[in-house]
Amino acid sequence: MAKNETLQDQLKRIPSVHKLLDTEMAKGLMDAFSWGKVLDSVREFLDELREDITAGARKAETFSPETFFRRVRSHLEVGRRRNLRRVINATGIVLHTNLGRAPLAEAAIDAVAEAAGYSNLELDLAGGKRGSRYAHVEGLLCRLTGAEAALAVNNNAAAVTLALSSFARDGEVVLSRGELVEIGGSFRIPEVIAHSGARLVEVGATNKTHIADYERAIGAATRVLMKVHPSNYRIVGFTGAPTRKSLVELAREHGLMVIEDLGSGALVDLTGYGLPYETTAMEVLEAGVDVLTFSGDKLLGGPQAGILLGKARYIDRMKKNQLLRALRIDKLSLAALEATLRLYEEPERLAEALPLLRMLTQDAEALQARARRVCAELAGLQGVTLEIEDGCGYAGGGALPDASIPTKLVAVRSERHAPDALAAALRAEEVPLIGRIADDAFVMDMRTVADAEVAVVVENLRRALA
Ligand SMILES: *Cc1c(COP(=O)(O)O)cnc(C)c1O
């Protein structure tokens, strides 16, 4: 401040809104953003400047229109970002619930785009009459699994709710104490049973349940013997549960149904791809289970959906349940589900066509090569070390919970950036990069990063480490 310059004089040196909006820089912004948004931002930043000058934190002389408009532009660009947008998953968890679970196959993405306009969602093209949305996937699901009938709904929670409310309302559901599962905090089997209007009868102990436990619990009000996949945990040690077959036999003797919530629901034998064993939908059907449910966006590798398979008479009853209207699958998910299921019709190409399986089956060399590319591109940054380390990844999504999958990590350590600050900066990018923090480093697992994403990973890191 010049010697006798008052605060008023300082504030007068700031250009007016009118003057700023009359510049070429402002006009450039108005080509890209609306006039109103540019005006609001210019006002907001000028107010901030006035406050800083009044507080003595800045001087009017330091005002530069170039810097000012650069900040306005970046503010407007950030404001235009969609809330829900793509991120780079460098967590190594292939089915990450917070990151949208399974990434869709290209064919599924195309199908979503096509169905976004008008479609034959509920039109029978052959007869020209009203059709059923469920018909688009029912035949496919039956062909792939050998089920008599099938139905797709909004998600697996909806599938379990529909099944229980159709067959156990006002009656009892018998379930082992070892299967009282909670998934992701909001899906708890006991509560889902209660919401379906049924009563839960717990049998057995946490680690062991015998067929006789089920038998003793059966009474006049019993409707369903239930089985739930303990998706996200394992009880190890002295454990035991009756086989699916013996449960089915017991149900037959008493004229009851068996409903199984399979959780992840694999449609192929994963051991054929060098992966850990996971119960397939076919196995469950072969054992004689009446209705089986699973998710579309876990090991199936498709969109959020719930799939019900089983005997035609039961599926038909669920199709007539009024609740289905509230639980129905939307057209975009249905399009993605059909396209995903069609990939299973060509098993020899599945591991390449389905991103989930492609990522899970990548070998160490491919992961190492990607890690080397990231390190090479970032070599020579001052005060930064990048190291390739061996690590463990997980399928996630409650699938294969105790099977850790060997993987390759890139660990980033910076003298000037703490790992959590680096992680925060990377989340603030236009395409956020999500990794983990371990051993005082920001860690990226190469299994869930696509080759096509390496350039963005490198750019983001370069900016965040600058
Ligand atoms: C994941 C899971 C659910 C919930 O499935 P959504 O598709 O997320 O609704 C229910 N039961 C089991 C056993 C699960 O693993």
The ligand as an SDF file (V2000), in Angstrom:
LIG
                    3D

 15 15  0  0  0  0  0  0  0  0999 V2000
  -24.1570  -59.6910   -2.7740 C   0  0  0  0  0  0  0  0  0  0  0  0
  -25.1350  -60.5420   -2.1190 C   0  0  0  0  0  0  0  0  0  0  0  0
  -26.4730  -60.1120   -1.9700 C   0  0  0  0  0  0  0  0  0  0  0  0
  -26.9230  -58.7770   -2.4380 C   0  0  0  0  0  0  0  0  0  0  0  0
  -26.9200  -58.7310   -3.8430 O   0  0  0  0  0  0  0  0  0  0  0  0
  -27.2220  -57.3580   -4.6160 P   0  0  0  0  0  0  0  0  0  0  0  0
  -27.1910  -57.7600   -6.0560 O   0  0  0  0  0  0  0  0  0  0  0  0
  -26.1600  -56.4000   -4.2220 O   0  0  0  0  0  0  0  0  0  0  0  0
  -28.5660  -56.9010   -4.1740 O   0  0  0  0  0  0  0  0  0  0  0  0
  -27.3450  -60.9570   -1.3400 C   0  0  0  0  0  0  0  0  0  0  0  0
  -26.9670  -62.1610   -0.8760 N   0  0  0  0  0  0  0  0  0  0  0  0
  -25.6960  -62.6070   -1.0020 C   0  0  0  0  0  0  0  0  0  0  0  0
  -25.3380  -63.9470   -0.4420 C   0  0  0  0  0  0  0  0  0  0  0  0
  -24.7460  -61.8050   -1.6340 C   0  0  0  0  0  0  0  0  0  0  0  0
  -23.4870  -62.2450   -1.7550 O   0  0  0  0  0  0  0  0  0  0  0  0
  1  2  1  0
  2  3  1  0
  2 14  2  0
  3  4  1  0
  3 10  2  0
  4  5  1  0
  5  6  1  0
  6  7  2  0
  6  8  1  0
  6  9  1  0
 10 11  1  0
 11 12  2  0
 12 13  1  0
 12 14  1  0
 14 15  1  0
M  END
$$$$
